[in-house]
Amino acid sequence: MSQTRRPTPSSSLPTLAERGRVPTLAVLLCIFMLTVTPFLGGLIQGQTANLARNILYACATAVLLGQVWRGSVWAWRITLSLCMAAGLLVFIVGMLAGSVNWQGWVISIAGIAFLLLGTALVATPTIRAFLDSRWLSRTSAGRQAAKEAGRP
């Protein structure tokens, strides 16, 4: 049996990575906005309980997503795990609340959005190519710095 391989010329990878810049930024911004929307909604309604904790969560989310943008594999793994876990949990809670109140359906849609955004970080070829190029440049820069410092 012969195996069929997809052609991946080396010249198409950089262009695919360049096209992934905007979708990656859009996905990361959507994850951030989806994460801080309940906090901002409560703030607009005048709920200032746990303000410092919510601001800390928003800042930690921004730092984590910023690390994904810079090319950290661990930040990407954590973000992906949190998107999937939060999406599933929020979806289930929304479905339970949706049997009593219509706002539960909105919460379920937010859970689906988390799941879709997490999946987009993995399954969209342009986003994946962009993140792969960031990871490659980050690891090659680390190796170059190690060589200059005289470490093996």
Solvent accessible surface area in square Angstrom, and as a share of the most:
residue,aa,sasa,rsa
1,M,245,1.09
2,S,105,0.68
3,Q,154,0.69
4,T,133,0.77
5,R,208,0.76
6,R,207,0.76
7,P,122,0.76
8,T,111,0.64
9,P,74,0.47
10,S,100,0.65
11,S,84,0.54
12,S,48,0.31
13,L,103,0.51
14,P,70,0.44
15,T,74,0.43
16,L,44,0.22
17,A,8,0.06
18,E,122,0.55
19,R,154,0.56
20,G,0,0.00
21,R,116,0.42
22,V,112,0.64
23,P,45,0.28
24,T,0,0.00
25,L,79,0.39
26,A,49,0.38
27,V,16,0.09
28,L,8,0.04
29,L,97,0.48
30,C,64,0.38
31,I,6,0.03
32,F,51,0.21
33,M,99,0.44
34,L,41,0.20
35,T,52,0.30
36,V,8,0.05
37,T,73,0.42
38,P,100,0.63
39,F,37,0.15
40,L,72,0.36
41,G,31,0.30
42,G,12,0.11
43,L,66,0.33
44,I,150,0.76
45,Q,136,0.60
46,G,53,0.51
47,Q,114,0.51
48,T,83,0.48
49,A,80,0.62
50,N,84,0.43
51,L,65,0.33
52,A,81,0.63
53,R,119,0.43
54,N,36,0.19
55,I,82,0.41
56,L,118,0.59
57,Y,120,0.46
58,A,17,0.13
59,C,70,0.42
60,A,55,0.42
61,T,23,0.14
62,A,47,0.36
63,V,97,0.56
64,L,39,0.19
65,L,13,0.06
66,G,30,0.29
67,Q,52,0.23
68,V,0,0.00
69,W,58,0.20
70,R,141,0.52
71,G,2,0.02
72,S,18,0.12
73,V,46,0.26
74,W,177,0.62
75,A,7,0.05
76,W,24,0.08
77,R,114,0.42
78,I,83,0.42
79,T,4,0.02
80,L,33,0.16
81,S,69,0.45
82,L,102,0.51
83,C,4,0.02
84,M,65,0.29
85,A,64,0.50
86,A,34,0.26
87,G,0,0.00
88,L,102,0.51
89,L,115,0.57
90,V,39,0.23
91,F,60,0.25
92,I,84,0.43
93,V,75,0.43
94,G,0,0.00
95,M,75,0.34
96,L,126,0.63
97,A,37,0.29
98,G,10,0.09
99,S,97,0.62
100,V,135,0.78
101,N,75,0.38
102,W,170,0.60
103,Q,78,0.35
104,G,1,0.01
105,W,133,0.47
106,V,83,0.48
107,I,70,0.35
108,S,3,0.02
109,I,113,0.57
110,A,28,0.22
111,G,0,0.00
112,I,74,0.38
113,A,28,0.22
114,F,23,0.10
115,L,47,0.23
116,L,114,0.57
117,L,29,0.14
118,G,0,0.00
119,T,62,0.36
120,A,22,0.17
121,L,0,0.00
122,V,58,0.33
123,A,67,0.52
124,T,43,0.25
125,P,89,0.56
126,T,28,0.16
127,I,3,0.01
128,R,78,0.28
129,A,6,0.05
130,F,5,0.02
131,L,0,0.00
132,D,58,0.30
133,S,45,0.29
134,R,53,0.19
135,W,29,0.10
136,L,121,0.60
137,S,61,0.39
138,R,97,0.35
139,T,64,0.37
140,S,54,0.35
141,A,61,0.47
142,G,41,0.40
143,R,163,0.59
144,Q,96,0.43
145,A,53,0.41
146,A,22,0.17
147,K,147,0.62
148,E,133,0.60
149,A,68,0.53
150,G,65,0.63
151,R,151,0.55
152,P,174,1.10
